């Protein structure tokens, strides 16, 4: 069985490293990107992940913009997205659940995050 590919997109290097280490230790193949531009280069090479963990607030391209670009492309519009953010407003939560399959607030609990990832990937 090949491990499921999970992409992490977050501008915070500590979050990216932590999530990669957590997910790789659980048997996933996790890789991360600092912004949407490098991520879209990855996708254009034909590498389609099983799940995306996506920060909402990023300086160059927001998570909402990345999500919108993904939905515009039929090759990518079925990739499940879990938004991960420190935004805790009701509006942000509603948008996260409307445009992704889940919404996780930072700081996150490791066990809760891995449980949600497992559910999202449906192993």
BELRAUR-V320864 format. One record per run of one state. SS is the DSSP state (2 for helix, 1 for strand, 0 for the rest). FROM is the first residue (numbers start at 0). TO is the last residue. Records with the same first field share a line. If there is no record, write none. Layout:
SS = FROM-TO ; FROM-TO
//
This chain:
0 = 0-3 ; 9-11 ; 25-27 ; 33-34 ; 44-49 ; 55-61 ; 72-78 ; 85-88 ; 99-100 ; 105-108 ; 121-122
1 = 4-8 ; 28-32 ; 50-54 ; 79-84 ; 101-104
2 = 12-24 ; 35-43 ; 62-71 ; 89-98 ; 109-120
//
